[in-house]
Amino acid sequence: MENLKLLKIRRSVRNFQNKSIPQGELEEIVDAARFAPTARNVQPWEFVVVTDKNTLNHLAQAAENGRFIAQAAACIVVFSIDTKYFLEDGSAATCNILLAATALGIGSCWVAGDKKSYCQEVTDLLNAPKDMKLISLIALGYPEEKNAFKAVVKKELRDLIHWEKF
C-alpha cells in the first residue's frame, strides 16, 4: 500500500468481527513498532500482546474509554521505562502499530494510558514491572464495517498550515 495513502485511510475502528488475528501478523505489527523514532535511540518500549478473552475483558473494564477492547481479537499494550522522553517514544511506537495494522487490513483504536486512573490496574493485571509507564492500549481486530478503510474527513490543509510564522 502506498505510504501516504495509508496515512490518509487509517482511522479508529471500535467494532470488530469475531475472528482471530494470526500470531505472525501480531508479531509483524509489534516489529513495526520497534522501528519508531526514539530520542537518543533509547528504545524504552516493551509490548504485551493480549489475545486471551478474559484478559481483554479485564482491560476493557479497567479503561473507561476502551470498553470495545472486550470485542477485539487482540490488544497491544505499550509500556515504557521511565526516561526523559518516554511518552514521546511510546507514542511514536503506538503510531507505528496503528499504521502497521491498517497496512495488514486490521482495524485498530488507541486508548490512552499515561496518567490514567487505571495505570496501576493494567500494570498489575499484565505483571509489568512496577517502574514501567503505561503508554497506550491498542485494540486490534478485523473491522465489522465492510469499507472501514477509506479516507476520513479532516480539516482542510489551508486552515492548518502557516508559512514562516503563525
C-alpha positions as semicolon CSV with decimal commas, in nm:
position;residue;x (nm);y (nm);z (nm)
1;M;0,000;0,000;0,000
2;E;0,130;0,343;-0,086
3;N;0,260;0,503;0,236
4;L;0,086;0,838;0,200
5;K;-0,243;0,669;0,116
6;L;-0,203;0,451;0,425
7;L;-0,171;0,763;0,641
8;K;-0,490;0,905;0,493
9;I;-0,712;0,598;0,531
10;R;-0,613;0,497;0,885
11;R;-0,891;0,560;1,131
12;S;-1,014;0,434;1,464
13;V;-1,213;0,112;1,448
14;R;-1,416;0,007;1,752
15;N;-1,638;-0,267;1,606
16;F;-1,468;-0,593;1,522
17;Q;-1,552;-0,926;1,363
18;N;-1,530;-1,234;1,582
19;K;-1,212;-1,350;1,407
20;S;-0,865;-1,405;1,550
21;I;-0,551;-1,242;1,414
22;P;-0,266;-1,479;1,321
23;Q;0,030;-1,462;1,558
24;G;0,263;-1,382;1,268
25;E;0,065;-1,069;1,186
26;L;0,065;-0,958;1,550
27;E;0,442;-1,006;1,555
28;E;0,474;-0,807;1,234
29;I;0,276;-0,521;1,390
30;V;0,496;-0,514;1,700
31;D;0,805;-0,539;1,482
32;A;0,695;-0,220;1,305
33;A;0,661;-0,050;1,645
34;R;1,023;-0,113;1,734
35;F;1,130;0,088;1,429
36;A;0,959;0,404;1,557
37;P;1,173;0,711;1,617
38;T;1,314;0,734;1,967
39;A;1,506;1,007;2,146
40;R;1,876;0,921;2,166
41;N;1,789;0,574;2,031
42;V;1,700;0,463;2,385
43;Q;1,415;0,237;2,260
44;P;1,248;0,233;2,603
45;W;0,935;0,048;2,497
46;E;0,809;-0,302;2,566
47;F;0,489;-0,457;2,435
48;V;0,237;-0,700;2,580
49;V;0,017;-0,871;2,321
50;V;-0,309;-0,985;2,477
51;T;-0,540;-1,229;2,299
52;D;-0,695;-1,406;2,598
53;K;-1,065;-1,310;2,612
54;N;-1,073;-1,298;2,991
55;T;-0,779;-1,056;2,999
56;L;-0,930;-0,848;2,717
57;N;-1,248;-0,820;2,924
58;H;-1,048;-0,705;3,228
59;L;-0,866;-0,441;3,019
60;A;-1,199;-0,322;2,879
61;Q;-1,345;-0,286;3,227
62;A;-1,039;-0,102;3,355
63;A;-1,018;0,152;3,073
64;E;-1,336;0,359;3,086
65;N;-1,293;0,480;2,726
66;G;-1,190;0,139;2,598
67;R;-1,492;-0,082;2,662
68;F;-1,469;-0,204;2,299
69;I;-1,143;-0,383;2,386
70;A;-1,363;-0,670;2,505
71;Q;-1,472;-0,737;2,145
72;A;-1,122;-0,700;1,997
73;A;-0,924;-1,000;1,875
74;A;-0,614;-0,861;2,047
75;C;-0,482;-0,566;2,238
76;I;-0,124;-0,447;2,226
77;V;-0,032;-0,272;2,548
78;V;0,263;-0,035;2,518
79;F;0,483;0,021;2,822
80;S;0,799;0,226;2,855
81;I;1,081;0,254;3,101
82;D;1,073;0,594;3,268
83;T;1,307;0,801;3,051
84;K;1,306;1,173;2,980
85;Y;1,109;1,118;2,658
86;F;0,910;0,805;2,748
87;L;0,577;0,949;2,635
88;E;0,704;1,076;2,300
89;D;0,888;0,750;2,227
90;G;0,594;0,532;2,334
91;S;0,351;0,744;2,132
92;A;0,567;0,710;1,822
93;A;0,568;0,331;1,867
94;T;0,190;0,342;1,913
95;C;0,150;0,528;1,583
96;N;0,358;0,265;1,406
97;I;0,130;-0,004;1,550
98;L;-0,179;0,176;1,417
99;L;-0,028;0,216;1,070
100;A;0,107;-0,140;1,050
101;A;-0,233;-0,278;1,149
102;T;-0,402;-0,073;0,876
103;A;-0,149;-0,195;0,620
104;L;-0,248;-0,553;0,709
105;G;-0,623;-0,479;0,689
106;I;-0,661;-0,490;1,066
107;G;-0,865;-0,224;1,244
108;S;-0,723;-0,050;1,549
109;C;-0,807;0,206;1,813
110;W;-0,570;0,384;2,051
111;V;-0,676;0,406;2,415
112;A;-0,466;0,641;2,626
113;G;-0,267;0,506;2,916
114;D;-0,034;0,766;3,061
115;K;-0,164;0,938;3,375
116;K;-0,494;0,748;3,364
117;S;-0,660;0,617;3,678
118;Y;-0,628;0,258;3,553
119;C;-0,248;0,259;3,501
120;Q;-0,174;0,059;3,813
121;E;-0,457;-0,186;3,749
122;V;-0,333;-0,259;3,395
123;T;0,027;-0,283;3,515
124;D;-0,074;-0,534;3,783
125;L;-0,302;-0,733;3,552
126;L;-0,023;-0,782;3,299
127;N;0,251;-0,838;3,559
128;A;0,452;-0,547;3,422
129;P;0,742;-0,424;3,634
130;K;0,626;-0,151;3,872
131;D;0,867;0,104;3,725
132;M;0,721;0,075;3,373
133;K;0,496;0,355;3,246
134;L;0,173;0,264;3,066
135;I;0,160;0,449;2,734
136;S;-0,134;0,301;2,546
137;L;-0,367;0,012;2,485
138;I;-0,436;-0,058;2,118
139;A;-0,742;-0,266;2,037
140;L;-0,700;-0,473;1,720
141;G;-0,939;-0,673;1,508
142;Y;-1,081;-0,717;1,163
143;P;-1,334;-0,435;1,111
144;E;-1,702;-0,524;1,120
145;E;-1,773;-0,244;0,871
146;K;-1,707;-0,353;0,511
147;N;-1,538;-0,034;0,392
148;A;-1,363;0,062;0,715
149;F;-1,051;0,185;0,539
150;K;-1,145;0,490;0,342
151;A;-1,034;0,850;0,353
152;V;-1,171;1,027;0,657
153;V;-1,293;1,384;0,674
154;K;-1,023;1,608;0,817
155;K;-0,976;1,982;0,843
156;E;-0,851;2,143;0,524
157;L;-0,477;2,187;0,494
158;R;-0,519;2,556;0,416
159;D;-0,685;2,602;0,757
160;L;-0,390;2,446;0,942
161;I;-0,072;2,542;0,762
162;H;0,133;2,853;0,830
163;W;0,449;2,956;0,646
164;E;0,739;3,110;0,833
165;K;0,520;3,242;1,117
166;F;0,185;3,164;1,270
